[in-house]
Amino acid sequence: MRLNENCPAVLQTLSSIAEISQEDWDNFANPPSDNTLEYQYNPFISFDFLHSLEKSNCAIPETGWMARHLMLERENDQGEKVLCGLLPCY
């Protein structure tokens, strides 16, 4: 898959981790190991952990934690949006 170099990247803010699929989030946060990189699973950036904080009202504006996750997308040569990056932000 090639990204369209002429297409600008689009940065979006998400007010909840639930606005993105668990599969997409975890593929960036904790990608499957291919044994070529030294990578350790980080449970604190997993979808399940962050979603549980938001769902249980621990990470909400009233407690001083307002979700503003960043999602970067770009189009590929077929015109489909491709997720290029994610960043959890509170």
N, C-alpha and C positions, 0 to 999 in steps of 0.2 A: 504494500500500500504506500503510495506516495502522497504527500501533502501538496496541495496546490500552492506554490510559492507566491503566486499573484494574489492570493486571497488573504486578507488581513485576519489576524487572530482576533477572537472575540473573548473578552474577559467578562465574566458574569459573577455577581454575588448571589449567594444562596442564603436565605434566612433560616434554613433548616437543612440538616443533612438528609432528611427524608425527600428532598427535591431531586436527589440523584439515586440511581439504583445501588443497592448494596454491592453488587458484582463490580460495577464501574469503580466505586470508591475503593473497595478492597484491592482491586487490581493495581491501583496506584499506591495506596497506603502500605500494603503488604503484598507485593507481587510474588507469584509463585517462584520458587528458587529453581534456577536452571544449572546450579552447581558451578557457574562461572564467576559469580559474585559472592563475596562474603556478606551475607545479609542475615540479620536476625529479626524475627517477627516482633513487632512493637504493638502490644495490645492497646496502648493508650491512643493510637491514631486509627484503630479499626472502626469500621462502621458500627458494629454492635456496641462498642463502648460509648462512642460519641452519641449515637442514637438513644441509648439508655439514659444518658445525662440530660438530653433534651426532653425526652418523653416523660421522665420522672420530675420534671420542672426544677432540676438542679441547675441546668445551664439555660437560664432564661433572663431577660432583661431585669426583672425584679430582683434577681440575686447578683446582678452585676456581670452576667455572662450572656451577651447578645451574639448569637451566631451570625457571622458574615463570611461564610466559606467562599473561597475563590475557585472558579472553574474556568479553565482556558480551553477553547475549542477552535478548530480550524477546519476548512473543507478539504476533502481529498480530491483527486482528479475526477472522480465520478460525481462530485457535488454533494457528497454526504458529509455530515458533521462528524468530526473525529475529536475525541477527547484527548487533549495534549498535556493537561496537568491539573492538579487539585491541591488546595492548601486549606487545612482547617484553620479557621480564625474565629476568635471570640473576643 
